[in-house]
Amino acid sequence: MIIFATSDKGGTGRSVTSSNLAYRQALQGKDACYLDFDFGSPTSGAIFDLSEVQAGTNGDGMHTYLAGGIPEPRTINIWAETQRESLRNRPAGAGRLTLVPGDRGGGEFPSSPRSSSAASTCWSAWTRRTNWCWST
């Protein structure tokens, strides 16, 4: 399962809700990959208590990947990397719980017919079944 949520304003609970959905799916034995599309101020790292990406990553997250800056985005095995003790011990039978963090200060992509590469990259990743999501 791949989970992502969008909204045109902040503070609506997208990150908390999406994190909980991913976590519950993993607890049910299904693999879950959270793609952090919050390019302004990514918070999924803080929600999962991942010290290296508390406020996003620098240059190896979703924004840089979609902009064509890297061949694959960074992936984090939440069960293995979290500082939160209650998440650190992966329950028996739980699925993979992976985060693809957002880039700090990524901003928006320009919208014009010539700047469709981000959408094309996203579609390509989806049709390839995003193998990088499951490599952790």
VENZI-V857159 format. One record per residue. N is the residue number from 0. PHI is phi in whole degrees, -180 to 180 (999 if undefined). PSI is psi as a letter, one per 40 degrees, with the letter a starting at -180 (999 if undefined). OMEGA is omega in degrees with one decimal (999 if undefined). Layout:
# VENZI-V857159
N|PHI|PSI|OMEGA ; N|PHI|PSI|OMEGA
This chain:
# VENZI-V857159
0|999|h|174.9 ; 1|-113|h|-176.0 ; 2|-120|h|169.1 ; 3|-151|i|-177.4 ; 4|-136|i|179.1 ; 5|-130|i|174.1 ; 6|-164|i|-179.1 ; 7|-92|e|177.2 ; 8|-145|i|-178.7 ; 9|-84|i|174.6 ; 10|75|e|-178.8 ; 11|-92|e|178.5 ; 12|94|e|179.8 ; 13|-58|d|-174.5 ; 14|-67|d|179.3 ; 15|-65|d|180.0 ; 16|-63|d|-179.5 ; 17|-64|d|177.8 ; 18|-63|d|178.7 ; 19|-66|d|176.7 ; 20|-62|d|179.4 ; 21|-61|d|-179.6 ; 22|-61|d|-179.3 ; 23|-66|d|177.1 ; 24|-62|d|179.6 ; 25|-64|d|177.9 ; 26|-61|d|179.1 ; 27|-83|e|176.8 ; 28|90|e|179.4 ; 29|-101|i|175.9 ; 30|-73|h|179.5 ; 31|-132|h|179.2 ; 32|-127|h|179.3 ; 33|-93|h|176.9 ; 34|-98|h|-176.4 ; 35|-85|h|179.6 ; 36|-91|e|177.5 ; 37|-80|h|-173.7 ; 38|-89|e|179.9 ; 39|-89|d|-179.3 ; 40|-149|g|-177.8 ; 41|-63|h|-176.9 ; 42|-122|e|-176.7 ; 43|-61|d|177.5 ; 44|-62|d|177.7 ; 45|-70|d|-179.2 ; 46|-63|d|179.5 ; 47|-88|e|179.4 ; 48|55|f|178.5 ; 49|-106|h|-168.7 ; 50|-58|d|-176.7 ; 51|-74|e|-177.3 ; 52|-130|f|-179.1 ; 53|-52|d|-179.7 ; 54|-121|f|-179.1 ; 55|98|a|-177.2 ; 56|-121|i|-178.9 ; 57|-110|g|170.1 ; 58|89|e|177.5 ; 59|-133|f|-179.8 ; 60|-104|a|-175.4 ; 61|-60|d|-176.7 ; 62|-63|d|-179.7 ; 63|-63|d|177.7 ; 64|-62|d|-178.3 ; 65|-66|d|177.0 ; 66|-79|e|178.5 ; 67|85|e|-177.5 ; 68|-81|e|179.6 ; 69|-143|i|-178.0 ; 70|-72|d|178.2 ; 71|-148|i|178.7 ; 72|-79|i|175.6 ; 73|-66|i|173.6 ; 74|-123|i|-177.7 ; 75|-128|h|173.7 ; 76|-78|h|-174.4 ; 77|-61|d|-180.0 ; 78|-56|d|-175.0 ; 79|-87|d|-170.9 ; 80|-102|e|-176.0 ; 81|-65|i|173.3 ; 82|-93|e|-179.6 ; 83|-80|h|-175.3 ; 84|-57|d|-178.2 ; 85|-67|d|177.7 ; 86|-97|e|-172.2 ; 87|-66|d|-179.2 ; 88|-95|g|-179.2 ; 89|-64|h|-179.4 ; 90|-65|i|176.9 ; 91|-58|h|178.3 ; 92|84|e|179.9 ; 93|-73|i|176.6 ; 94|-81|i|177.0 ; 95|-69|i|178.7 ; 96|-129|h|-171.1 ; 97|-118|i|174.1 ; 98|-117|h|167.5 ; 99|-109|h|-171.4 ; 100|-71|i|173.7 ; 101|-84|i|177.1 ; 102|-87|h|175.2 ; 103|-61|h|175.1 ; 104|65|f|-177.0 ; 105|-66|d|179.2 ; 106|74|a|-178.4 ; 107|-95|i|175.7 ; 108|-90|i|176.4 ; 109|-64|i|179.7 ; 110|-112|h|174.9 ; 111|-159|i|179.4 ; 112|-57|d|-179.0 ; 113|-79|e|-176.3 ; 114|-107|f|-178.5 ; 115|-86|e|-176.3 ; 116|-64|d|179.1 ; 117|-63|d|178.5 ; 118|-66|d|178.5 ; 119|-64|d|178.5 ; 120|-64|d|178.5 ; 121|-62|d|179.4 ; 122|-63|d|179.0 ; 123|-61|d|178.7 ; 124|-63|d|-179.6 ; 125|-65|d|-177.7 ; 126|-70|d|175.1 ; 127|-83|e|-176.8 ; 128|64|f|174.3 ; 129|40|g|-179.0 ; 130|-54|d|179.0 ; 131|-65|d|176.6 ; 132|-65|d|-172.1 ; 133|-106|e|-176.4 ; 134|-84|e|-178.8 ; 135|-88|999|999
